[in-house]
Amino acid sequence: MFPLRDDNPAELPPIITVALILATTGVWIGLQGAGFSQNELLGSVCGYGAIPAELTGEGSWGTSPCVPGGLRWSALLTSIFLHGGWGHLVGNMWFLWIFGNNVEDSMGHLRFLAFYLLTGLIAAGSHVLAEPGSAIPIVGASGAISAIMGAYLVLYPRARVKTLIFLFLFITVIELPAFLYLGYWFLLQLLGTQAPVAAGGVAFWAHVGGFVAGVVLVILFRDPRLVQAKRAHVRLPRDQIRHGGWL
């Protein structure tokens, strides 16, 4: 199932959502060479990606494409802005656009940015805890985006998500309530944790950790006035939005 759009119009301009998409794409092109050079791509992933074995001092580097010497704990942050390919990047940015603007709507701009970065760190840390001896670098914004999806589930469980369905040769588009789409997605991530990250190339524990962090932390980061205004489809005056603390 692939989300095409939701029926949840934004009240605020999605400044941070767009800025994160642009920044992440800029890193992909400027630092990672847009994937056209394997040496440049591998160098960026090994240098700035989060490698559990490098952080914990456990495990073996025998199967890793990297050698020790990259960033250590700060790599948990830098890894959020790196990707492994065009499909990885475009898929993540699409999910960020669909679900991020509405979560930003209910937090305000700066709270949303803090939420994104904090939950991205928690997601990467979840993978390190689950795979402490892995020497395979993890990169990608999917942990932070998983947190956004968890927050969306709490904030807008009955919003409709137009979804592309693939069933072998049968393809159709249906509208699903957010709680059903996101619940199904989370179940797939839980099932995926049963496979090692090396097998499928997906850090499922980062997705699970991020989603759970989003469900929990949205209670602290949401702005009740913005949530109420959005539910009533009423746009607050900008000076009142500033009064809430974080724009």
C-alpha positions as CSV (number, residue, x, y, z in Angstrom):
1,M,0.0,0.0,0.0
2,F,1.4,3.4,-1.0
3,P,-0.2,6.7,0.2
4,L,-1.0,9.2,-2.5
5,R,-2.5,12.0,-0.4
6,D,-4.7,12.7,2.6
7,D,-7.9,14.8,2.9
8,N,-6.4,16.8,5.7
9,P,-5.8,20.4,4.5
10,A,-3.1,22.4,6.2
11,E,-3.9,25.6,8.1
12,L,-0.3,26.8,8.4
13,P,2.3,27.0,5.6
14,P,4.5,23.9,6.0
15,I,7.7,25.9,6.3
16,I,9.8,23.3,8.2
17,T,8.4,20.3,6.2
18,V,9.5,22.0,3.0
19,A,12.8,23.1,4.5
20,L,13.6,19.5,5.7
21,I,12.8,18.1,2.2
22,L,15.1,20.7,0.6
23,A,17.9,20.2,3.2
24,T,17.8,16.4,2.8
25,T,17.7,16.6,-1.0
26,G,20.6,19.1,-0.8
27,V,22.7,16.7,1.3
28,W,21.9,13.9,-1.2
29,I,23.1,16.0,-4.2
30,G,25.8,18.1,-2.6
31,L,27.4,15.6,-0.1
32,Q,26.4,12.3,-1.6
33,G,26.8,13.1,-5.3
34,A,23.2,12.2,-6.0
35,G,24.4,8.5,-6.0
36,F,26.2,8.8,-9.3
37,S,29.6,8.1,-7.7
38,Q,29.8,4.9,-5.7
39,N,32.9,6.1,-4.0
40,E,31.3,9.4,-3.0
41,L,28.1,7.6,-1.8
42,L,30.0,5.0,0.2
43,G,32.3,7.6,1.7
44,S,29.3,9.7,2.9
45,V,27.5,6.7,4.3
46,C,30.5,5.4,6.2
47,G,31.7,8.8,7.3
48,Y,28.3,10.3,8.5
49,G,26.1,7.3,8.9
50,A,25.4,5.7,12.3
51,I,27.3,2.4,12.7
52,P,26.3,0.6,15.9
53,A,29.6,-1.2,16.3
54,E,31.5,2.1,16.1
55,L,29.3,3.5,18.8
56,T,29.2,0.5,21.2
57,G,32.7,-0.9,20.5
58,E,31.1,-4.4,20.0
59,G,30.9,-6.7,17.0
60,S,33.2,-7.3,14.1
61,W,33.9,-5.2,11.0
62,G,34.5,-8.2,8.8
63,T,31.3,-7.9,6.8
64,S,31.1,-4.1,6.8
65,P,31.8,-2.0,3.7
66,C,33.3,0.7,6.1
67,V,36.3,0.9,8.2
68,P,36.4,2.6,11.7
69,G,37.0,6.3,11.8
70,G,33.7,8.0,11.0
71,L,31.6,10.1,13.3
72,R,30.6,8.6,16.6
73,W,27.5,9.7,18.5
74,S,26.9,12.8,16.4
75,A,26.3,10.3,13.5
76,L,22.9,9.6,15.0
77,L,22.0,13.1,13.9
78,T,23.8,13.3,10.6
79,S,22.5,9.9,9.5
80,I,19.0,11.4,9.4
81,F,19.9,13.5,6.4
82,L,21.6,10.8,4.4
83,H,20.1,8.3,2.0
84,G,21.2,5.2,0.1
85,G,19.6,5.8,-3.3
86,W,17.1,7.8,-5.3
87,G,14.2,5.5,-4.3
88,H,15.1,5.7,-0.7
89,L,15.2,9.5,-0.8
90,V,12.1,10.0,-2.9
91,G,10.0,7.5,-0.8
92,N,11.0,9.1,2.5
93,M,10.4,12.7,1.2
94,W,7.0,11.7,-0.1
95,F,5.9,10.3,3.2
96,L,7.3,13.4,4.9
97,W,5.3,15.7,2.7
98,I,2.0,13.8,3.1
99,F,2.1,13.4,6.9
100,G,4.6,16.1,8.0
101,N,2.6,19.2,7.0
102,N,-0.4,18.2,9.2
103,V,1.8,17.4,12.2
104,E,3.6,20.7,11.8
105,D,0.1,22.3,11.7
106,S,-0.6,21.0,15.2
107,M,2.8,21.8,16.7
108,G,3.9,25.1,15.1
109,H,7.1,25.4,13.2
110,L,9.9,25.2,15.7
111,R,8.3,22.6,17.9
112,F,7.9,20.5,14.8
113,L,11.6,20.9,14.0
114,A,12.6,19.9,17.5
115,F,10.2,16.9,17.4
116,Y,11.7,15.7,14.1
117,L,15.3,15.9,15.2
118,L,14.7,14.4,18.7
119,T,12.6,11.5,17.4
120,G,15.1,10.9,14.6
121,L,17.8,10.5,17.3
122,I,15.6,8.2,19.3
123,A,14.9,6.1,16.2
124,A,18.5,5.7,15.3
125,G,19.3,4.9,19.0
126,S,16.6,2.2,18.9
127,H,18.4,0.5,16.1
128,V,21.8,0.7,17.9
129,L,20.2,-0.9,21.0
130,A,18.7,-3.7,18.9
131,E,21.8,-4.3,16.8
132,P,24.7,-3.2,19.0
133,G,27.3,-5.3,17.2
134,S,26.3,-4.4,13.6
135,A,29.0,-2.8,11.5
136,I,26.5,-1.9,8.8
137,P,25.8,1.8,8.6
138,I,22.2,3.0,8.8
139,V,21.1,6.2,7.1
140,G,17.8,7.8,6.2
141,A,15.0,10.0,7.5
142,S,12.6,7.1,7.9
143,G,13.0,6.9,11.7
144,A,12.0,10.6,12.1
145,I,9.2,10.2,9.5
146,S,8.0,7.1,11.4
147,A,7.6,9.4,14.5
148,I,5.6,11.8,12.4
149,M,3.4,8.9,11.3
150,G,2.9,8.0,15.0
151,A,2.0,11.5,15.8
152,Y,-0.4,11.7,12.9
153,L,-2.1,8.6,14.2
154,V,-2.7,10.2,17.6
155,L,-3.8,13.6,16.1
156,Y,-5.9,12.6,13.1
157,P,-6.9,8.9,13.4
158,R,-10.0,9.4,11.2
159,A,-8.4,11.5,8.4
160,R,-8.7,9.7,5.1
161,V,-5.6,8.6,3.2
162,K,-6.0,7.9,-0.5
163,T,-4.0,4.8,-1.0
164,L,-2.6,2.9,-4.0
165,I,-3.2,-0.8,-3.6
166,F,-1.2,-3.5,-5.4
167,L,-2.6,-7.0,-5.4
168,F,-0.5,-9.0,-7.9
169,L,-1.8,-7.7,-11.2
170,F,-4.7,-5.9,-9.7
171,I,-4.1,-2.2,-9.0
172,T,-6.7,0.2,-7.5
173,V,-7.0,3.3,-5.3
174,I,-9.1,3.4,-2.2
175,E,-9.5,5.7,0.8
176,L,-8.5,4.4,4.2
177,P,-8.9,6.0,7.6
178,A,-5.5,7.0,8.9
179,F,-5.7,4.6,11.9
180,L,-6.1,1.6,9.6
181,Y,-3.4,2.6,7.1
182,L,-0.8,3.6,9.8
183,G,-1.7,0.6,12.0
184,Y,-1.1,-1.8,9.1
185,W,2.2,0.0,8.3
186,F,3.3,-0.3,11.9
187,L,2.4,-4.0,12.0
188,L,4.6,-4.6,9.0
189,Q,7.5,-2.9,10.8
190,L,7.0,-5.1,13.8
191,L,7.1,-8.2,11.6
192,G,10.2,-6.9,9.9
193,T,12.1,-6.7,13.2
194,Q,12.3,-10.5,13.0
195,A,14.8,-10.3,10.2
196,P,18.3,-8.9,10.6
197,V,19.0,-5.5,9.0
198,A,21.6,-7.1,6.7
199,A,19.0,-9.4,5.2
200,G,16.6,-6.8,3.8
201,G,18.6,-3.6,4.1
202,V,15.9,-2.0,6.3
203,A,16.4,-0.9,9.9
204,F,13.0,-1.9,11.2
205,W,13.8,-1.2,14.8
206,A,14.5,2.4,13.9
207,H,11.0,2.5,12.4
208,V,9.4,0.9,15.4
209,G,11.3,3.1,17.9
210,G,10.5,6.3,15.9
211,F,6.8,5.4,15.6
212,V,6.5,4.7,19.4
213,A,8.4,7.9,20.2
214,G,6.0,9.9,18.0
215,V,3.0,8.4,19.6
216,V,4.3,9.3,23.1
217,L,6.0,12.7,22.5
218,V,3.3,14.2,20.4
219,I,1.4,14.8,23.7
220,L,4.3,17.1,24.8
221,F,4.9,18.8,21.5
222,R,1.4,19.5,20.2
223,D,0.0,23.0,20.7
224,P,-3.6,22.5,22.0
225,R,-4.7,25.8,20.4
226,L,-3.4,24.8,17.0
227,V,-4.9,21.4,17.3
228,Q,-8.3,22.9,18.2
229,A,-8.1,25.5,15.4
230,K,-7.2,22.8,12.9
231,R,-10.1,20.5,13.9
232,A,-12.4,23.5,13.5
233,H,-10.8,24.5,10.3
234,V,-10.2,28.0,11.7
235,R,-7.0,29.9,11.0
236,L,-5.6,31.6,14.0
237,P,-4.2,35.2,13.8
238,R,-0.4,35.0,13.4
239,D,0.2,37.0,16.6
240,Q,-1.8,34.5,18.6
241,I,0.2,31.7,17.1
242,R,3.5,33.3,18.2
243,H,2.0,33.8,21.7
244,G,2.0,30.0,22.2
245,G,5.8,30.0,22.8
246,W,7.3,28.3,19.7
247,L,6.0,29.6,16.3
